[in-house]
Amino acid sequence: MLHRDFAPGREPFLTEEQQEEIKQLVLTTTPAELGWDVASAWNTKLLQSYVAKQFGVSISREALRKLLHRKGLSWTWPTYTLAKGDPDRQKNFEKQIDFIKKLNGS
């Protein structure tokens, strides 16, 4: 009888730290913000390219989808929302608008 001290299956291509980095990347950035692509949301094709360049690891899109699912993320259709605004810039803009309104007698 064959005795194994480990579960059968392939070792993951990415370390736990790299997997967590991918999760945080998806949660906190967009490809456009990183200058990676003009897209406003990550997809498996973009992540596949990112992982190859960043970590030197070739991983299938399906494996990436499963990795993200294991990390508690699920696929959603992208929606168009504005990025979180800078509160200081917003206040400055509001002051400028108020000033313009006063100049125009509004």
Order of alpha helices (4+ residues) and beta strands (2+ residues): alpha-alpha-alpha-alpha
